[in-house]
Amino acid sequence: MSTTAMLKAADVASMLGISPRLVYALAMAGDLKAYKFGRAVRFDAEDVEAYRTSCRSVGTPATSAGATSSSAPLKVS
């Protein structure tokens, strides 16, 4: 844990481009490290960045949310 301020789920959601509910789900699943202070759940910015980095594939360019988008249509087989 770094010495910076801990982040709320809404802050993490904004950083990752996902909903706060998904942030909590990732924490419950153990995919995103979280810290409990009483009833409050907080996140370390370094852990959030590590999660974002782990979501990238080799050769995938980084985006603001750590994912890629594509306009190619899906083929149904």
Secondary structure, 3 states (H helix, E strand, C coil): CCCCCCECHHHHHHHHCCCHHHHHHHHHHCCCCCEEECCEEEECHHHHHHHHHHCCCCCCCCCCCCCCCCCCCCCCC
